[in-house]
Amino acid sequence: MQIDVAMPTTAPHLKGFRAHLGTLDRGLGRLIEVPAAILVILEIAVLLSGVISRYVLHQPLVWSDELASILFLWLAMLGAAIAFRRGEHMRMTAFVSMTGPRWRAFMDTLALVAGFVFVCLVLEPAYEFASEEVWVHSPALDITNTWRAAALPVGFGLMLVSALLRLAQEADWRTSIAALLLCAFVAAILISLQPVFMGLGNLNLLVFFLLGVGALVFSGVPIAFAFGLSTYAYITLTTHAPGMVVVGRMDEGMSHLILLSVPLFVFLGLLIEMTGMARAMVGFLASLLGHVRGGLHYVLVGAMYLVSGISGSKAADMAAVAPVLFPEMKARGAKEGDLVALLSATGAQTETIPPSIVLITIGSVTGVSITALFTGGLLPGLVLAVTLCALVWWRYRGEDLRHVQRPGGRVIARSFIVAVPALALPFIIRAAVVEGVATATEVSTIGIVYAMLAGLLIYRQFDWRRLYPMLVTTATLSGAILLIIGAATGMAWALTQSGFSQTLAVAMKSLPGGTLGFLAVSAVAFIVLGSVLEGIPAIVLFGPLLFPIARAVGVHEVHYAMVVVLAMGIGLFAPPFGVGYYAACAISRIHPDAGMRPIAGYIVALLVGLAVVVLVPWFSIGFL
């Protein structure tokens, strides 16, 4: 006889306790989000005032860059804290998603606990680092650097509180305890093996940066914390350097003035979607090509090219284009899998189109001119667009368009007139940099002002209620990106200090095939790195190591940048590991399984385009 036993329900006092924790968590969120949103506005105002003062009034503000740098680190850390609270730090979940519900819940909790452990480890060194900065004064503002460096312990402290609240709110406390015990067990083993590590020399690089980082990333731990934990363990267990070194290197990586443009271009990307500028551009392209076979697929490729030239953020690009085109494409019989596959492929294709955040990162860590990178990035993206369009032509050469009416010249002219203000924005951004009106860091502010005026005065589409969420989203995504850059900078420093860079240089210089062999190996390596680590951390880790080698073997640094960025983009958007592919699926609300087969052909088309860029340097450096 079977007896039904009722499952125990959550005790009323426990429900009340969790309700109070939820209230505290929401209060913490508001405490972080409001200052972060204000900081985004202040960054825009400070940089824009610097442009106006220097170019219009001919009286440069000598303190504007210093103030922007101070505000920027606070924005980065508060944004990272928001991303931590929301669970939005970048992580690879390909393997986690293959497991059952119970294991998936455990791995998600383990990712949270790993972040908790990391902030516990670096909180005291961050406080010490900020205290030491009291002796450093900024030259223009003449204030102690502790005002800037204090962002690190404050940000880590907020993450710690957020982690405790999230762990306390877990539905199954046994999962939290199991994850904590596993971390404690691994830490105990590593500490007990410290004498062994001290005698291994550079073999420790394999232990901590290959096995350690690999295990953490594949288990779903956010990439920033995987890098940070491995670097901290390597520094403290295999060297005599203090933990404060890790914090110092993170501060260095997150404080490049060039990276100031990252949050501003993210905000600009959200702005062009909200103001209807992206819709106007897509509408014009659709009126030109919508009546030809595969026409809307060509529009998707062209729209991503144009929008990428404005926003610099792939997530913003896809969110602006997909909702406009996909409904009509589905109505014409396009399959969902092919749509998300092409959207992912265009994400990889447009990685070099300015103002690409990856190009900005390359400039910040390698010293390559941002202006040269922006100039060199236009044609390589166009080459890949041609190869994608060739495949689209082949796949849709038999499409039935008898029910599609060809628009007249008046309709096309009207849509062009509507799109002109939006189409002008990429050219305004580029002209401002080339003519010296603004630097690559400042030019995003001109784009933001232009987009706001266009939305208010021309398109009459500006939802003020969306402004605050957009500012918070900007801070969150920027914080997640910048924390990865900071952690990757710490790891790159550890690799350099170990002598690994010299060993890598010797190995890469001795590759057969000379320049072409070096480029081919680099392309393959960055496709793999892009699929596992994403573009930005891979660049921060290996850019400073490989770009000097490229110059030594005779490869132009801008040409090399285009090759590695395109290769990383292919890895980033190629399933099963590329997180960009899953981002495209989430934005288009299409299941990842649907695009697995169609994307294979697009990946081949991208590889053909990459081979053309490798073999013909003129596409990268012809207009420098």
Secondary structure in CASP SS format (residue, H / E / C, confidence):
PFRMAT SS
TARGET T0000
AUTHOR 0000-0000-0000
METHOD secondary structure of the structure
MODEL  1
M C 1.00
Q C 1.00
I C 1.00
D C 1.00
V C 1.00
A C 1.00
M C 1.00
P C 1.00
T C 1.00
T C 1.00
A C 1.00
P H 1.00
H H 1.00
L H 1.00
K H 1.00
G H 1.00
F H 1.00
R H 1.00
A H 1.00
H H 1.00
L H 1.00
G H 1.00
T H 1.00
L H 1.00
D H 1.00
R H 1.00
G H 1.00
L H 1.00
G H 1.00
R H 1.00
L H 1.00
I H 1.00
E H 1.00
V H 1.00
P H 1.00
A H 1.00
A H 1.00
I H 1.00
L H 1.00
V H 1.00
I H 1.00
L H 1.00
E H 1.00
I H 1.00
A H 1.00
V H 1.00
L H 1.00
L H 1.00
S H 1.00
G H 1.00
V H 1.00
I H 1.00
S H 1.00
R H 1.00
Y H 1.00
V H 1.00
L C 1.00
H C 1.00
Q C 1.00
P C 1.00
L C 1.00
V C 1.00
W C 1.00
S H 1.00
D H 1.00
E H 1.00
L H 1.00
A H 1.00
S H 1.00
I H 1.00
L H 1.00
F H 1.00
L H 1.00
W H 1.00
L H 1.00
A H 1.00
M H 1.00
L H 1.00
G H 1.00
A H 1.00
A H 1.00
I H 1.00
A H 1.00
F H 1.00
R H 1.00
R H 1.00
G C 1.00
E C 1.00
H C 1.00
M C 1.00
R C 1.00
M C 1.00
T C 1.00
A C 1.00
F C 1.00
V H 1.00
S H 1.00
M H 1.00
T C 1.00
G C 1.00
P H 1.00
R H 1.00
W H 1.00
R H 1.00
A H 1.00
F H 1.00
M H 1.00
D H 1.00
T H 1.00
L H 1.00
A H 1.00
L H 1.00
V H 1.00
A H 1.00
G H 1.00
F H 1.00
V H 1.00
F H 1.00
V H 1.00
C H 1.00
L H 1.00
V H 1.00
L H 1.00
E H 1.00
P H 1.00
A H 1.00
Y H 1.00
E H 1.00
F H 1.00
A H 1.00
S H 1.00
E H 1.00
E H 1.00
V H 1.00
W H 1.00
V C 1.00
H E 1.00
S C 1.00
P C 1.00
A C 1.00
L C 1.00
D C 1.00
I C 1.00
T E 1.00
N C 1.00
T H 1.00
W H 1.00
R H 1.00
A H 1.00
A C 1.00
A H 1.00
L H 1.00
P H 1.00
V H 1.00
G H 1.00
F H 1.00
G H 1.00
L H 1.00
M H 1.00
L H 1.00
V H 1.00
S H 1.00
A H 1.00
L H 1.00
L H 1.00
R H 1.00
L H 1.00
A H 1.00
Q C 1.00
E C 1.00
A C 1.00
D C 1.00
W H 1.00
R H 1.00
T H 1.00
S H 1.00
I H 1.00
A H 1.00
A H 1.00
L H 1.00
L H 1.00
L H 1.00
C H 1.00
A H 1.00
F H 1.00
V H 1.00
A H 1.00
A H 1.00
I H 1.00
L H 1.00
I H 1.00
S H 1.00
L C 1.00
Q H 1.00
P H 1.00
V H 1.00
F H 1.00
M H 1.00
G C 1.00
L C 1.00
G C 1.00
N C 1.00
L H 1.00
N H 1.00
L H 1.00
L H 1.00
V H 1.00
F H 1.00
F H 1.00
L H 1.00
L H 1.00
G H 1.00
V H 1.00
G H 1.00
A H 1.00
L H 1.00
V H 1.00
F H 1.00
S C 1.00
G C 1.00
V C 1.00
P C 1.00
I H 1.00
A H 1.00
F H 1.00
A H 1.00
F H 1.00
G H 1.00
L H 1.00
S H 1.00
T H 1.00
Y H 1.00
A H 1.00
Y H 1.00
I H 1.00
T H 1.00
L H 1.00
T H 1.00
T C 1.00
H C 1.00
A C 1.00
P C 1.00
G C 1.00
M H 1.00
V H 1.00
V H 1.00
V H 1.00
G H 1.00
R H 1.00
M H 1.00
D H 1.00
E H 1.00
G H 1.00
M H 1.00
S C 1.00
H C 1.00
L H 1.00
I H 1.00
L H 1.00
L H 1.00
S H 1.00
V H 1.00
P H 1.00
L H 1.00
F H 1.00
V H 1.00
F H 1.00
L H 1.00
G H 1.00
L H 1.00
L H 1.00
I H 1.00
E H 1.00
M H 1.00
T C 1.00
G C 1.00
M H 1.00
A H 1.00
R H 1.00
A H 1.00
M H 1.00
V H 1.00
G H 1.00
F H 1.00
L H 1.00
A H 1.00
S H 1.00
L H 1.00
L H 1.00
G C 1.00
H C 1.00
V C 1.00
R C 1.00
G C 1.00
G H 1.00
L H 1.00
H H 1.00
Y H 1.00
V H 1.00
L H 1.00
V H 1.00
G H 1.00
A H 1.00
M H 1.00
Y H 1.00
L H 1.00
V H 1.00
S H 1.00
G H 1.00
I H 1.00
S H 1.00
G C 1.00
S C 1.00
K H 1.00
A H 1.00
A H 1.00
D H 1.00
M H 1.00
A H 1.00
A H 1.00
V H 1.00
A H 1.00
P H 1.00
V H 1.00
L H 1.00
F H 1.00
P H 1.00
E H 1.00
M H 1.00
K H 1.00
A H 1.00
R C 1.00
G C 1.00
A C 1.00
K C 1.00
E H 1.00
G H 1.00
D H 1.00
L H 1.00
V H 1.00
A H 1.00
L H 1.00
L H 1.00
S H 1.00
A H 1.00
T H 1.00
G H 1.00
A H 1.00
Q H 1.00
T C 1.00
E C 1.00
T C 1.00
I C 1.00
P C 1.00
P C 1.00
S C 1.00
I H 1.00
V H 1.00
L H 1.00
I H 1.00
T H 1.00
I H 1.00
G H 1.00
S H 1.00
V H 1.00
T H 1.00
G C 1.00
V C 1.00
S C 1.00
I H 1.00
T H 1.00
A H 1.00
L H 1.00
F H 1.00
T H 1.00
G H 1.00
G C 1.00
L H 1.00
L H 1.00
P H 1.00
G H 1.00
L H 1.00
V H 1.00
L H 1.00
A H 1.00
V H 1.00
T H 1.00
L H 1.00
C H 1.00
A H 1.00
L H 1.00
V H 1.00
W H 1.00
W H 1.00
R H 1.00
Y C 1.00
R C 1.00
G C 1.00
E C 1.00
D C 1.00
L C 1.00
R C 1.00
H C 1.00
V C 1.00
Q C 1.00
R C 1.00
P C 1.00
G C 1.00
G H 1.00
R H 1.00
V H 1.00
I H 1.00
A H 1.00
R H 1.00
S H 1.00
F H 1.00
I H 1.00
V H 1.00
A H 1.00
V H 1.00
P H 1.00
A H 1.00
L H 1.00
A H 1.00
L H 1.00
P H 1.00
F H 1.00
I H 1.00
I H 1.00
R H 1.00
A H 1.00
A H 1.00
V H 1.00
V H 1.00
E C 1.00
G C 1.00
V C 1.00
A C 1.00
T C 1.00
A C 1.00
T C 1.00
E C 1.00
V H 1.00
S H 1.00
T H 1.00
I H 1.00
G H 1.00
I H 1.00
V H 1.00
Y H 1.00
A H 1.00
M H 1.00
L H 1.00
A H 1.00
G H 1.00
L H 1.00
L H 1.00
I H 1.00
Y C 1.00
R C 1.00
Q C 1.00
F C 1.00
D C 1.00
W H 1.00
R H 1.00
R H 1.00
L H 1.00
Y H 1.00
P H 1.00
M H 1.00
L H 1.00
V H 1.00
T H 1.00
T H 1.00
A H 1.00
T H 1.00
L H 1.00
S H 1.00
G H 1.00
A H 1.00
I H 1.00
L H 1.00
L H 1.00
I H 1.00
I H 1.00
G H 1.00
A H 1.00
A H 1.00
T H 1.00
G H 1.00
M H 1.00
A H 1.00
W H 1.00
A H 1.00
L H 1.00
T H 1.00
Q H 1.00
S C 1.00
G C 1.00
F H 1.00
S H 1.00
Q H 1.00
T H 1.00
L H 1.00
A H 1.00
V H 1.00
A H 1.00
M H 1.00
K H 1.00
S C 1.00
L C 1.00
P C 1.00
G C 1.00
G H 1.00
T H 1.00
L H 1.00
G H 1.00
F H 1.00
L H 1.00
A H 1.00
V H 1.00
S H 1.00
A H 1.00
V H 1.00
A H 1.00
F H 1.00
I H 1.00
V H 1.00
L H 1.00
G H 1.00
S H 1.00
V H 1.00
L H 1.00
E C 1.00
G H 1.00
I H 1.00
P H 1.00
A H 1.00
I H 1.00
V H 1.00
L H 1.00
F H 1.00
G H 1.00
P H 1.00
L H 1.00
L H 1.00
F H 1.00
P H 1.00
I H 1.00
A H 1.00
R H 1.00
A H 1.00
V C 1.00
G C 1.00
V C 1.00
H C 1.00
E H 1.00
V H 1.00
H H 1.00
Y H 1.00
A H 1.00
M H 1.00
V H 1.00
V H 1.00
V H 1.00
L H 1.00
A H 1.00
M H 1.00
G H 1.00
I H 1.00
G H 1.00
L H 1.00
F C 1.00
A C 1.00
P C 1.00
P C 1.00
F C 1.00
G C 1.00
V H 1.00
G H 1.00
Y H 1.00
Y H 1.00
A H 1.00
A H 1.00
C H 1.00
A H 1.00
I H 1.00
S H 1.00
R C 1.00
I C 1.00
H C 1.00
P H 1.00
D H 1.00
A H 1.00
G H 1.00
M C 1.00
R C 1.00
P H 1.00
I H 1.00
A H 1.00
G H 1.00
Y H 1.00
I H 1.00
V H 1.00
A H 1.00
L H 1.00
L H 1.00
V H 1.00
G H 1.00
L H 1.00
A H 1.00
V H 1.00
V H 1.00
V H 1.00
L H 1.00
V C 1.00
P C 1.00
W H 1.00
F H 1.00
S H 1.00
I H 1.00
G C 1.00
F C 1.00
L C 1.00
END
